[in-house]
Amino acid sequence: MTLKKKSNGNIPPWEDSPYNTFDKPLPPEPPGWAKARRVDKARDRARTFLGAQGCRTSRINGDRQLLYLLSLCFGVFVDCDAKPKRELIRASRAVRDMGRKARSRRIRSALVSDHPAIQHYWDPKRIPDKPIRIR
């Protein structure tokens, strides 16, 4: 007893097949994907800003810690009652618009401040010594 596959001899050519979607336009993105991409971009930008100054970004767990470090290092006001993703987008834009010199000046003053969070997240080699002031 041999089993034969039943095949219809009228298989449409590839050009007429419903599976050929090469020339058809892509479907629209599902709602919410644009915001998710904006949040991912803001998260990566914030991690880049901190990582460039010597922060160990692998130790940061979540958006709230990232926001706390942004506010601590760059002096960005963060609304704790607002949603963290929205605040992350807003804070990373504020840091981006700050300018390179202002960012470096603010991060240097934050690193000298001896804050325990900075001691925890920063590479000890990248924290500058406190300047000695002579009165």
HELIX and SHEET records of a PDB file:
HELIX    1   1 TRP A   14  ASP A   16  5                                   3    
HELIX    2   2 TRP A   33  GLY A   51  1                                  19    
HELIX    3   3 THR A   57  ARG A   59  5                                   3    
HELIX    4   4 GLY A   62  PHE A   74  1                                  13    
HELIX    5   5 PRO A   84  MET A   98  1                                  15    
HELIX    6   6 ARG A  100  VAL A  112  1                                  13    
HELIX    7   7 PRO A  116  TYR A  121  1                                   6    
HELIX    8   8 PRO A  124  ARG A  126  5                                   3    
END                                                                             
